[in-house]
Every structure is written in structure tokens, then in C-alpha cells.
């Protein structure tokens, strides 16, 4: 704004000067002047974006508050970025410092230091356990890339007619070379585990004479556990009441106890003394219940010993089987032994002379402890290699029937004489039936644990025969060559379903076979077996024992 004074011109000015005391009125005029601001050229840079600009315009209160908040957020973000940058710098400096320290610490180990690390027990245990886990996973044969949308056309099955199928064969070159399997057993708790005992390797003097290998169906390349013995292990069994314990009988007569939680050596063993066995132990069996059980062992010197599983210093009981009718010696050389189901006192033994005898651990009604020398089961012309009683399964009791096999190339079916009527004079009991299809020594025979009419046998020619008495009593329903030219020494069915059979060979291999649907019995199998056995006994075997066909039918039907 400005104020101007209006005057009357030049004449008036001169007149005012010339005329004295002339009063002129002055008028103040106020007027607002508007000026257009110049167009400002704006350039953007970091300072412009972050620095506060000064303006001469007046900002309303609401916009001023928003601007303050934005400026505060900008300052907080700048502070956070500065702190983050500082932390990153500190972390980088710490990383560099640690790398320098590691470079100073890391150095090449000497040969001695490397050996100490690799031979440390902790490292060996870790390596053993971790490699087992990896190998179990690699042995899983499931095809993870299988496409279920293709290959669905129906056609003939390649496995049709192959009723017996080999699943696997366990063998370890280091442990099994030049050794034979002498006995096998299945774990009662873990169906994938089985164990096998081996004799000595005569070509390796620095290795243990006897070993026991525990094999896993999911670990094919090597044993799950290996146990050592100072003598050939001739018999082996899992404890049915302790999943970690394994018992073995040796050529020297010692009884050994291994624990899967321990190392290779036995945790308990019997002393080499006259109180126990001094001859080879070819047979052993655990009898009793969870809270009252004993390990029964027998050897070729005629001794039968009963042991408590936690005390092997001396046997709890000893029983010597003596036969007065023997010419040169009174002792009975026991090669195999078996207790019928639900029986803990009376048992039957096979001998080197080929006869089978019944014996009692204790005195019982009508019979004394020891061997019954009057009832002689005579039918084999060579050492008895296997003896097995019929399992107590199903609606009909066949537990008085037992099978034997021998080096005379035969397997035979027997009926055990009733214990209520012991003989007082020599009584020769003949077999009910004789199976004479083998081409070599028959080394083992076992009833099937689920099918009443099925049993298996193995022989010296390497064959595995599966018999079904309800189908055919003359020839096996399936005969499979397991190992051509090499004997199969032992047979053991798995204890639950009986689908798998473990076969121990003289070549040191443990074979696992699956018999498929032959393990599944029909409801009529028990009544069919009644008629089959009655026909066998009526056809000659029963008459030779003074039993008529009608009596045989009544005996087998329910005893």
C-alpha cells in the first residue's frame, strides 16, 4: 500500500509560495495493491524431499497437524534405518571376526588324531546306528514314482501258480564265509527279526568259533546284531518273555546268554564244569509262563538241565536219561527235544540211535522222573534230526500228534501214548505214517503254526517241501529247490501267521520264503484232518499199535 499527496499543479505551488499562509488540505487515501507472484521453477532432489520448505502462505491447523505427523514418521523411519544399518554393520564385523577365529582354529589333523577320532567308541556307535537307519530306508522296495493311472489292463499274473516265493536271502561274506547255519528262530515280539547260529570257520583262526546273527527283514546287507562265542553255536532261541535276550547252546556244552542292548560278547554263560553239560547242546526250549519259566537244554551225554534265565552259574535241576537196555553205555545221546503245548513236565527226545523216548522232569501220577524206558518209539533207522509236536490250535485237539525226521531219508507221523497208562514192559510203538518222498537226509520238520494239516520239511538236497495232509499224503503239495547241491539244515515258521518260513543252509545263508494262501486254513480243515488221520491209523499204523479204526476215529476226534 502507498499514500500519495495530490497537489494543484505548478501554478498552485508557486501561488502557495508567493501567497503567504495559504492552508492546503491533505487527504490520505488507502489502496490495496495486488501483485502476481512469479512462477517458481521446482526441482526435486533428496534434500527437497526430506527438508522442510519455507513458505509465506499460512497453513490451516488440520494440514499443519498432518504435516507434523508425516514429518515425525519420516524422522522415525530415518532413525530405524540408521539403527538397522548399524546392526548390519555390527553383524558383519562379528561375522568377519568369527571367520578369522575359525581360520585360526581350523587346521589339518594329524594321522594319529584322525585315528583317535574314527576309533572312538562314541563315533563307532553313531556310525553303526545311523548307517543301519539309512540302509533300512534304502531296502524299502516300494515304488514311490508308481503311476496308478497306467498299466491297469487285466491280464495273467506272472506270479500265478508260484505258491512259494522267496522273499530274501541273508548272507554276510565276512561272518558267513565257510560257515553253516546250525539253528534258527523268530523273534516273538518283532516279526521282522530272526536269528541264526553258525559253526566255526576252519579257515579263519582269528575269528570267533561260533557266532549268532540277528537279521532284519528291512536290513538285507548286514546283520542287525552279531554275537560271538568261543565254541560253535549249535542251538539258539529268543526268550519269549524278554525281547532283548537270546540263548545259545554250544559244542563245548556251555549255555550262553546275549543281550541286544550289550556288545558282542555274552552277558552270562555257564561254567565248564560237571554240574552242567560237557557235551554238545543240540536242543533247547523255553517252557513256563511270564512269571515262572525255565530254559530246558539237552546234550548228547544224556543230560537234561533246567536253568533260571538270570542265573547260569549252575543248573536249577539236572536229569540224566539212562536206558538199561543199552549194551555199551546206559546214556541216551539226545539230538532233539520238544514239549507238547501247555506241558512243562513231560517231553519227548530223539536220539542218535533213531529211537524216540518220553521222559518226565518230575514224578507225576503213575510215572517217575526220568526216561520211560518201556515205551520205545521205533521207526527210524538213523539219528533223529527233528521232532515237533502239533500246536494246540483250533477247535480240535491234535496235540498228541508229533512229527520226526531222520537221516534215513524219511519223515514220520506219530501219536504219543497216553501218560495215564504207562507201560510196565517193553512196548514198541510204530509210526502212524511214513513220508518217503525225500531224496536225501531229512534234517528238519515243523508243523505249521496256523494250518492244522500243513507241515514243512527240508533235506540234504536243498529242497523245501510243503505238505498238506488233507490234500495228499503221498507227495508234498509244493516242492522248491532252495539251494541246489547244498543242504538245508533248519526250518522255522514265523510265530504269528505262518506265512513265512526261515530256512538255514549249509552254505551259511538264511532264506526267507512266503507260502501265500497255503497258510490260511478253511473252517473244515480240522474235521478233514480227523478223517485223514483216522484213515492213516486204520490203514496200518493204528492196527500195529493194537488200536482199531473205530477207536482211532474216537481218539483223534476228541481223545
C-alpha positions in Angstrom: 0.0 0.0 0.0 1.1 3.5 -0.5 -0.1 7.1 0.3 0.1 9.9 -2.3 -0.4 13.6 -1.9 -2.3 15.4 -4.6 -1.3 18.9 -5.3 -2.9 21.6 -7.5 -0.1 21.8 -10.1 2.8 24.1 -10.7 0.8 27.4 -10.6 -0.8 26.4 -7.3 2.6 25.6 -5.9 4.1 28.9 -7.0 1.0 30.7 -5.7 1.3 29.0 -2.4 4.8 30.0 -2.2 4.1 33.5 -3.2 0.9 33.9 -1.2 1.6 33.8 2.4 -0.2 31.5 4.8 -2.4 29.6 2.4 -3.7 26.4 4.0 -4.0 23.3 1.8 -6.0 20.3 2.9 -4.2 16.9 2.5 -6.2 13.7 2.0 -4.9 10.3 3.0 -6.0 7.5 0.6 -5.5 3.8 1.3 -5.5 1.2 -1.5 -4.5 -2.4 -1.7 -2.1 -3.4 -4.4 -2.1 -7.0 -5.8 1.0 -8.4 -7.4 1.1 -11.7 -9.3 3.8 -14.0 -7.9 6.5 -15.2 -10.2 6.2 -18.7 -11.5 8.6 -20.7 -9.4 10.7 -23.4 -11.0 10.7 -26.5 -8.8 13.5 -29.1 -9.0 13.4 -32.3 -6.9 16.3 -33.9 -5.1 16.8 -35.7 -1.9 17.1 -32.5 0.1 13.9 -31.2 -1.4 12.1 -34.5 -0.5 13.3 -34.6 3.1 13.8 -31.0 4.1 11.0 -28.8 5.2 10.3 -25.9 2.8 9.5 -22.4 4.0 6.5 -20.8 2.5 5.0 -17.5 3.2 1.5 -18.9 2.9 -0.5 -19.5 6.1 -1.3 -23.3 6.6 -4.6 -24.3 8.1 -4.4 -26.1 11.5 -5.6 -29.5 10.1 -3.0 -29.5 7.4 -0.3 -28.5 9.9 -1.1 -31.5 12.1 -0.9 -33.9 9.2 2.3 -32.4 8.1 3.7 -32.8 11.6 2.7 -36.5 11.7 4.3 -37.1 8.3 7.5 -35.4 9.4 7.5 -37.4 12.6 7.1 -40.7 10.6 9.9 -39.6 8.3 12.2 -39.0 11.2 11.3 -42.3 12.9 11.9 -44.2 9.6 15.2 -42.5 9.3 16.2 -43.4 12.8 15.1 -47.1 12.2 17.1 -47.3 9.0 20.1 -45.9 10.8 19.7 -48.4 13.6 19.3 -51.3 11.1 22.3 -50.1 9.2 24.3 -50.0 12.4 23.2 -53.6 13.4 24.1 -54.9 10.0 27.5 -53.3 10.3 28.0 -54.8 13.7 26.9 -58.3 12.5 29.2 -58.1 9.5 32.0 -57.1 11.8 31.2 -60.0 14.2 31.0 -62.5 11.2 34.4 -61.3 10.0 35.8 -61.7 13.5 34.4 -65.3 13.8 35.7 -66.3 10.4 39.1 -65.1 11.4 38.9 -67.0 14.7 37.8 -70.2 12.8 40.6 -69.8 10.3 43.0 -69.6 13.2 41.4 -72.7 14.9 40.9 -75.0 11.9 43.9 -76.9 10.9 44.7 -80.3 9.3 44.5 -83.2 11.7 47.5 -85.5 12.1 47.2 -89.2 11.3 47.2 -90.1 14.9 44.4 -87.5 15.7 42.3 -88.8 12.8 42.7 -92.4 14.0 41.7 -91.4 17.5 38.5 -89.7 16.2 37.5 -92.6 13.9 38.2 -95.3 16.5 36.4 -93.6 19.4 33.5 -95.8 20.8 31.1 -92.9 20.6 31.8 -92.3 16.9 31.6 -96.0 16.1 28.3 -96.4 17.8 26.9 -93.3 16.0 28.2 -94.7 12.6 26.7 -98.1 13.3 23.3 -96.9 14.2 23.0 -94.2 11.6 24.1 -96.4 8.7 21.5 -99.1 9.8 18.8 -96.5 9.6 19.9 -95.4 6.1 20.1 -99.0 4.8 16.7 -99.9 6.2 15.2 -97.0 4.2 17.1 -98.0 1.1 15.8 -101.5 1.3 12.2 -100.4 1.2 11.2 -101.8 -2.2 8.1 -99.6 -2.6 8.0 -97.7 -5.9 7.4 -94.1 -4.9 7.1 -93.0 -8.6 4.4 -95.5 -9.4 1.6 -94.2 -11.7 -1.7 -95.8 -10.9 -3.4 -94.4 -14.0 -1.4 -96.7 -16.4 -1.0 -100.4 -16.6 -4.5 -101.2 -15.3 -5.3 -103.7 -18.1 -6.3 -107.0 -16.7 -4.0 -109.9 -17.8 -2.4 -113.0 -16.5 -0.4 -112.6 -13.3 3.2 -113.5 -13.6 3.2 -115.0 -10.1 0.2 -117.2 -10.8 1.0 -120.8 -9.8 4.1 -119.7 -7.8 2.6 -120.6 -4.4 6.0 -120.5 -2.7 8.0 -117.3 -3.2 11.5 -116.4 -2.0 11.5 -113.0 -0.2 15.2 -112.7 0.5 18.4 -114.4 1.5 20.5 -113.1 4.3 24.2 -113.5 4.0 27.3 -111.6 5.1 30.6 -112.5 3.4 32.6 -111.6 6.5 30.6 -113.6 9.0 29.1 -116.4 6.9 32.0 -117.5 4.8 32.8 -121.2 5.3 30.2 -121.5 8.0 26.9 -123.4 8.1 23.7 -122.4 9.9 23.0 -124.8 12.8 19.8 -123.4 14.2 17.3 -120.5 13.6 14.5 -118.8 15.5 12.0 -115.9 15.0 11.6 -113.1 17.5 8.3 -113.4 19.4 8.0 -109.6 19.7 9.4 -108.2 16.4 8.1 -110.2 13.4 10.8 -108.7 11.1 13.7 -110.1 13.3 15.1 -113.6 13.1 18.3 -115.1 14.4 20.7 -117.8 13.1 23.5 -119.6 14.8 26.7 -120.7 13.0 29.5 -123.1 13.5 33.2 -122.3 13.1 35.1 -121.2 10.1 38.0 -123.5 9.9 39.9 -121.3 7.6 39.8 -118.2 9.9 41.6 -118.9 13.1 41.4 -115.4 14.4 37.6 -115.2 14.2 35.3 -116.5 16.9 34.4 -120.2 16.6 30.7 -119.6 16.9 28.5 -116.6 16.1 24.8 -115.7 16.3 23.5 -113.2 13.8 20.2 -111.3 14.2 18.7 -110.4 10.8 16.2 -107.8 10.0 13.7 -108.1 7.0 14.3 -104.3 6.4 18.1 -104.6 6.5 19.3 -107.0 3.9 23.0 -106.2 3.5 24.2 -106.9 7.0 23.0 -108.3 10.4 21.2 -106.1 12.9 23.4 -107.7 15.6 26.3 -110.0 15.8 27.2 -112.1 18.9 30.4 -114.1 19.5 31.1 -117.4 21.1 34.3 -119.3 21.9 32.7 -122.5 20.6 30.4 -123.5 17.8 26.8 -122.4 18.5 24.6 -125.4 17.8 21.2 -124.2 19.1 19.7 -120.8 19.6 16.4 -119.4 20.8 14.8 -116.0 21.5 13.4 -115.6 25.0 9.6 -115.4 24.6 9.4 -113.3 27.8 12.3 -110.9 27.3 12.6 -109.4 23.8 16.2 -108.5 24.3 17.6 -111.9 25.4 18.9 -114.7 23.1 20.1 -118.0 24.4 22.6 -120.3 22.7 23.9 -123.9 23.2 27.5 -124.6 22.2 29.6 -127.5 21.1 31.6 -127.3 24.3 28.4 -127.7 26.4 28.2 -124.1 27.6 24.9 -122.2 27.7 25.3 -118.5 26.7 23.1 -115.5 27.1 23.4 -112.5 24.8 21.6 -109.2 25.2 20.8 -107.0 22.2 21.4 -103.9 24.4 25.0 -105.1 25.1 28.0 -105.7 22.9 29.1 -108.8 21.0 30.1 -111.0 24.0 27.6 -112.9 26.1 26.4 -111.2 29.3 26.1 -114.6 31.1 27.4 -118.1 30.5 27.6 -121.4 32.3 30.9 -122.6 33.6 32.7 -125.6 32.0 32.0 -127.9 34.9 30.5 -131.3 35.6 27.4 -129.7 37.1 26.1 -128.7 33.7 26.7 -130.0 30.1 30.0 -131.3 29.0 28.8 -132.5 25.5 27.3 -130.6 22.6 24.0 -129.0 23.2 21.8 -129.6 20.2 18.4 -128.8 21.6 16.9 -126.2 24.0 13.4 -124.9 24.7 11.8 -122.3 27.0 8.9 -123.5 29.0 6.5 -122.0 31.5 4.8 -118.6 31.9 5.9 -115.0 32.2 6.4 -115.2 35.9 7.6 -118.8 36.1 9.7 -120.2 33.3 12.8 -122.2 32.7 15.2 -122.9 29.9 15.4 -126.6 29.2 18.6 -127.8 27.5 19.8 -131.3 26.4 23.1 -132.7 25.2 24.4 -135.9 23.7 25.6 -137.1 27.1 22.0 -137.8 28.1 21.8 -134.8 30.4 18.8 -132.6 30.6 19.2 -129.3 32.5 16.8 -126.7 33.7 18.1 -123.1 34.1 16.9 -119.9 35.6 17.4 -117.2 32.9 19.1 -114.8 35.3 21.4 -117.4 37.0 23.6 -119.6 34.8 26.2 -120.4 37.4 24.7 -123.8 37.9 21.5 -125.6 36.7 18.4 -125.4 38.8 17.7 -129.1 38.1 19.5 -131.9 36.3 18.1 -135.1 34.8 20.2 -137.9 33.3 18.4 -140.1 30.8 19.6 -143.7 31.3 18.5 -146.7 29.4 19.3 -150.0 31.0 18.8 -151.9 27.8 21.8 -150.3 26.1 24.7 -152.7 25.7 27.8 -150.5 25.8 26.6 -147.4 27.6 23.4 -146.5 29.5 23.3 -142.9 28.4 20.9 -141.7 25.7 22.5 -139.4 23.1 19.8 -136.7 22.7 19.7 -134.9 19.3 16.4 -133.1 19.6 13.7 -132.4 22.2 10.2 -131.0 22.3 7.4 -130.3 24.9 3.8 -130.5 23.8 1.8 -127.3 24.1 0.7 -126.5 27.7 3.1 -129.1 29.0 6.1 -128.3 31.2 6.9 -131.6 32.8 6.7 -134.3 30.2 8.7 -134.1 27.0 9.9 -136.4 24.1 13.5 -136.7 22.9 15.0 -138.0 19.6 18.3 -139.9 19.8 21.3 -140.8 17.7 20.2 -144.4 17.6 17.0 -143.5 15.8 14.5 -144.1 18.7 12.2 -141.6 20.4 11.6 -141.7 24.1 9.3 -140.0 26.6 10.7 -138.5 29.8 9.4 -136.6 32.9 11.2 -133.8 34.7 9.3 -134.7 38.0 7.5 -137.5 39.4 3.8 -137.5 38.4 0.9 -139.8 38.8 1.9 -143.2 37.6 5.3 -142.2 36.3 8.6 -141.3 37.9 11.1 -138.6 37.0 13.5 -139.6 34.2 13.1 -141.6 31.0 10.3 -144.0 30.3 12.4 -146.9 29.0 9.5 -149.2 28.3 7.7 -147.1 25.7 10.1 -147.0 22.7 9.0 -145.1 19.5 10.9 -147.2 17.0 10.7 -146.5 13.3 13.8 -144.7 12.1 17.0 -146.4 11.0 19.3 -143.5 11.6 19.7 -140.5 14.0 16.6 -138.4 14.6 17.3 -134.9 13.4 14.0 -133.2 14.2 11.0 -133.6 16.4 7.9 -131.3 16.6 4.5 -131.7 18.3 1.3 -130.5 16.7 0.4 -127.0 18.0 -2.7 -126.6 20.1 -4.8 -124.6 17.7 -8.4 -124.6 16.5 -11.5 -126.5 17.7 -9.9 -130.0 17.7 -7.0 -131.1 19.9 -4.3 -132.8 17.8 -1.5 -132.1 20.4 -0.8 -135.8 20.8 0.5 -136.0 17.2 4.1 -135.3 16.5 6.5 -135.5 13.5 10.1 -136.7 13.3 12.7 -136.8 10.6 15.9 -138.6 10.2 19.0 -139.3 8.1 17.2 -142.4 6.8 15.5 -140.1 4.2 12.1 -140.2 5.8 9.7 -138.1 8.0 7.2 -139.9 10.2 4.0 -139.1 11.9 3.5 -140.5 15.5 0.8 -140.5 18.1 2.1 -140.0 21.6 1.0 -142.7 24.1 -1.3 -141.6 26.8 0.5 -140.6 30.0 -2.3 -142.1 32.2 -1.3 -145.7 31.2 2.5 -146.1 31.4 3.8 -149.4 30.1 5.3 -151.9 32.6 7.0 -153.9 29.9 8.8 -153.1 26.7 6.3 -151.7 24.2 7.5 -150.8 20.7 5.4 -148.0 19.2 5.4 -147.7 15.5 4.7 -144.6 13.4 1.2 -143.7 12.2 2.5 -142.8 8.8 5.9 -142.5 6.9 6.6 -139.8 4.3 9.3 -141.2 2.0 9.5 -138.6 -0.8 12.8 -137.1 0.1 16.0 -137.7 -2.0 18.4 -137.1 0.9 18.8 -136.8 4.6 15.7 -135.0 6.1 17.2 -132.5 8.5 14.2 -130.8 10.0 10.4 -130.9 10.1 7.9 -128.5 11.6 4.1 -128.3 11.9 2.5 -125.1 10.6 1.5 -122.8 13.4 -1.9 -121.9 12.0 -3.0 -124.6 9.5 -3.6 -128.0 11.2 -2.9 -130.2 8.2 0.2 -128.4 6.9 3.9 -129.1 7.8 7.2 -128.4 6.1 10.4 -130.3 5.8 13.9 -129.6 4.5 16.6 -132.1 3.3 20.2 -132.5 2.3 19.5 -131.9 -1.4 18.5 -128.3 -0.7 14.7 -128.8 -1.1 11.9 -127.2 0.9 8.7 -129.3 0.9 5.3 -128.1 2.0 2.9 -130.9 2.9 -0.9 -130.7 3.3 -2.3 -134.0 4.7 -5.8 -133.0 3.7 -4.7 -132.7 0.1 -2.2 -135.5 -0.4 -0.3 -137.8 2.0 2.0 -139.3 -0.6 3.7 -136.2 -2.1 4.1 -132.6 -0.9 1.8 -130.0 -2.4 4.8 -127.8 -3.2 8.5 -128.8 -3.5 11.0 -126.0 -4.0 14.8 -126.2 -4.6 16.2 -123.6 -2.3 19.9 -124.2 -2.7 20.9 -126.8 -5.4 23.5 -129.2 -4.0 23.7 -127.6 -0.6 21.8 -128.9 2.4 19.1 -127.0 4.2 19.7 -127.7 7.9 16.9 -126.0 9.7 13.3 -124.8 9.2 11.2 -122.4 11.4 7.8 -120.9 10.7 7.1 -117.3 11.8 5.1 -117.5 15.0 2.1 -115.3 14.1 0.6 -116.0 10.7 2.9 -118.7 9.5 3.1 -117.2 6.0 6.9 -117.0 6.1 9.4 -119.8 6.6 13.0 -119.3 7.6 15.4 -121.9 6.1 19.0 -122.2 7.3 21.5 -123.6 4.8 24.9 -125.3 5.0 26.1 -122.5 2.7 25.7 -120.0 5.5 22.6 -118.3 4.0 19.4 -117.7 5.8 16.5 -117.9 3.3 13.0 -116.4 3.9 10.1 -117.9 1.9 6.5 -116.9 1.7 3.9 -119.7 1.2 1.0 -117.3 0.4 -2.6 -118.6 0.8 -1.5 -122.0 1.8 -1.1 -120.6 5.4 -4.8 -119.8 5.6 -6.9 -122.7 6.8 -10.6 -123.3 5.9 -13.1 -124.0 8.7 -13.3 -127.6 7.5 -9.6 -128.3 7.8 -9.9 -129.7 11.4 -12.6 -132.2 10.6 -10.9 -133.1 7.4 -7.7 -133.8 9.3 -9.7 -136.0 11.7 -10.8 -138.2 8.8 -7.3 -138.2 7.3 -5.6 -139.3 10.5 -8.3 -141.9 11.2 -7.7 -143.3 7.7 -3.9 -143.4 8.3 -4.3 -145.2 11.6 -6.9 -147.6 10.3 -4.7 -148.3 7.3 -2.0 -150.0 9.2 -0.3 -147.7 11.7 -3.1 -147.9 14.2 -3.6 -151.6 13.9 0.1 -152.2 14.6 -0.4 -150.5 17.9 -3.5 -152.6 18.8 -6.0 -149.8 18.0 -8.9 -150.4 15.8 -10.2 -148.0 13.2 -13.2 -147.1 15.2 -11.1 -146.5 18.3 -8.7 -144.4 16.2 -11.5 -142.2 15.0 -12.8 -141.6 18.5 -9.3 -140.9 19.8 -8.5 -138.3 17.1 -11.9 -136.7 17.4 -11.5 -135.7 21.0 -9.2 -138.1 22.8 
